[in-house]
């Protein structure tokens, strides 16, 4: 251990010695360079003084400038705090005198070569001391040859206070605005004018702008160029009165060529849209006169059905789209619709238009304009609308009609309502056979015993059917919320209409919700119920469940949602192609439209249906369809078609269905579907 310490100490000593030696040589080299630089600067100044002296001999200048400013018994020198004192290091007599003897006069605070000469007052006039008033002017500095506004500032406490002279003994040499010295009578007259600016009480009178020395920065002064006297005279002039000229600019309504091109493209898109929009033969507001729009019309017999005749229309499915003919022998299609190739070509054109930069800019400006116009409307008419709202009798936020949309029928009740219903059924009907599982029929009590639950254990938190923050962007967790207590068997018992008890519990729960809506009187709802497309009998099962349980309310309408689950059904072997899905969904609708007697309950139920909706997780990535996509009959792979693929075939079939329903000579036009079915795409 001792040997290691000795070696460590020797290594440290050798390292410190090397650092000290290198620092010594670096310091010596730096001092040598500083001395050489000081000698070079002094030679330049000496050469400049020999050629630029005004009336003084070089010997007189050397003698006069060799005297430093005295303060006490020593010399007062300006030096840098970051550089060594080269006057002491150079040796030889010490101080400034020693440097003079070897290298000539050395002035530490001199002017660098290339700048104009500093004009100062003669040495002989620099004796005495006086308080500085506002009319004393500081000499120019090397950085600013022209007197600046700081010449009128007080210099109390400065290091030059001892060298200031009395006004009576001040030399008549004055600096002009252009940097030249003024002497003689001109300077004397100037100081007389300055002295007249003091009144009898000794107070200074503000000088007019014409008598003040103006400070201007001349671009050429720092480079040894004298300022232009003409420019100086212009700067000395009084500021003239500013005049303003009003520009007459007439706004032009002519758009730019880029905007014209954007308008043409957008107009083409609007014309393209007209080819796809369905229009009724008779406008809805012309079909009947609504005398009291604020109250829903009561229907005393919503489930009454009277036999109706069959229409002569004939339809057949071709390439995923139903084609309608006047009769079975007719070959002319009544309601042609754009084919898939045209639809996808137009879709790609719209997508290219959306991606264009000029279109995006124009639309962005248009939206901003509309927003500002709306804000202007609020500023002008908000108070009027508020007064009109207050003047409406018997209307406020609580008794104005409100509509709840995008509500799934299985979630139409709140969690507290569902909890009360489950507890009441477990208490009143525990021996009701409700499910068939694992080859055994189970009662409601046995189901809860298999789950190790009792009515006392149930609460809202355990039920866990409330969509919270955990379901945000999580479609899988959102679907799990439809399982009470996380159990699929409870969902099948209480929230399904196609089960062992034929949906009796869900029907009773739905009636209670309808009763609450009727009691609130001003609350409407649009409930969504699913058709999966696994078989054609789904429409009849749903309609029979609605009609048999008499689920009707003036405050409720139904919307059919179509889950995009082709890939699931394909893997399960339920369907063989996408064409099976379309057949199971749309063929029953056309059958009941052409012949209501074929599906009487469905005919009654469709009077309460307002549209169809495609539902699935829209965040899933999918490929965009091309204009040459396979037909639905050819789509036999296990991959789910894209959203736009679903959308086209749903649109094309609904367009044709609405055209059939709107035929004037059709029996169903008056009694059945008073409004066209719509497709809602999310």
Secondary structure, 3 states (H helix, E strand, C coil): CHHHHHHHHHHHHHHHHHHHHHHHHHHHHHHHHHHHHHHHHHHHHHHHHHHHCCCCCHHHHHHHHCCCEEECCEEECCCCCCCCCHHHHCCCCCHHHHHHHHHCCCCCCCCCCCCCCCCCCCHHHCCCCCCCCCCCCCCCECCECCCCHHHHCCCCCCCCHHHCCCCCCCCCEEECCCCCEEECHHHHHHHHHHHCCECCCCCECCCCCCCCCCCCCCCCHHHCCCCCHHHHHHHHCCCCCCCCCCCCCCCCCCCCHHHHHHHHHHHHHHHHHHCCCCCCCCCHHHHCCCCCCCCCCCCCCCCCCCCCCCCCCEEEEECCEEEEECCCCCCCECCCCCCHHHHHHHHHHHHHHHHCHHHHHHHHHHHHHHHHHHHHHHHHHHHHHHHHHHHCCCCCCCCCCEEEEEEEHHHCCCHHHHHHHHHHHHHHCCCCEEEEECCEEEEHHHHHHHCCCCCCCCCHHHHCCCCCHHHCCCHHHHHHCCCHHHCHHHHHHHCCCCCCCCCHHHHHHHHHHHHHHHHHCCEEEEEEEECCCCCCCHHHHHHHHHHHCCCCCCCEEEEEEEECCHHHHHHHCCCCCHHHHHHHHHHHHHHHHHCHHHHHHHHHHHHHEEEEEEECCCCCCCCCCCCCCCCCCCCCCCCCCCHHHHHHHHHHHHHHHHHHHCCCCCCHHHHCCCCCCEEEEC
